[in-house]
Amino acid sequence: MITVVADMKKSEHAKNVRPNKGKASIRNPPAKVPTKNPNER
């Protein structure tokens, strides 16, 4: 059960992260860049 839940959460998280990153990058690149790469700030 734990593995299944973790897998589902990981899949959902990956699905949410990818589209969110793309949309955020297009809408607010400066807002996401520092959050994603603090070193590149």
Backbone torsions as a table, in degrees:
resi	resn	phi	psi	omega
1	MET	NA	-46.4	-177.7
2	ILE	-61.5	-43.7	-178.7
3	THR	-62.3	-44.6	-178.6
4	VAL	-61.8	-45.9	-179.1
5	VAL	-62.0	-44.2	-179.5
6	ALA	-62.4	-42.8	-179.8
7	ASP	-62.6	-45.2	179.7
8	MET	-61.3	-45.2	-179.6
9	LYS	-62.8	-42.6	-179.7
10	LYS	-61.9	-46.1	-179.3
11	SER	-61.4	-46.0	-179.2
12	GLU	-63.8	-43.0	-178.4
13	HIS	-62.0	-47.2	-179.4
14	ALA	-61.0	-43.2	179.9
15	LYS	-62.9	-41.3	-178.2
16	ASN	-72.1	-37.8	-176.4
17	VAL	-67.2	-44.2	-175.2
18	ARG	-62.6	-56.2	-179.7
19	PRO	-63.7	-38.4	-179.4
20	ASN	-63.6	-43.1	-179.5
21	LYS	-62.4	-45.3	-179.5
22	GLY	-62.6	-47.9	-179.7
23	LYS	-64.0	-43.8	-178.1
24	ALA	-64.1	-40.8	-178.6
25	SER	-62.7	-39.5	-178.7
26	ILE	-73.0	-40.6	-176.7
27	ARG	-80.3	-55.9	-176.9
28	ASN	-129.1	78.0	179.6
29	PRO	-60.7	-44.4	-178.8
30	PRO	-64.5	-29.5	-178.2
31	ALA	-73.0	-38.2	-176.5
32	LYS	-84.9	-35.5	-175.2
33	VAL	-56.3	-53.1	-179.5
34	PRO	-62.0	-34.6	179.8
35	THR	-69.7	-39.7	-178.0
36	LYS	-76.2	-49.0	-176.9
37	ASN	-122.0	86.3	179.0
38	PRO	-63.6	-25.9	-179.7
39	ASN	-71.9	-31.4	-177.6
40	GLU	-83.7	-0.4	-175.1
41	ARG	-45.2	NA	NA
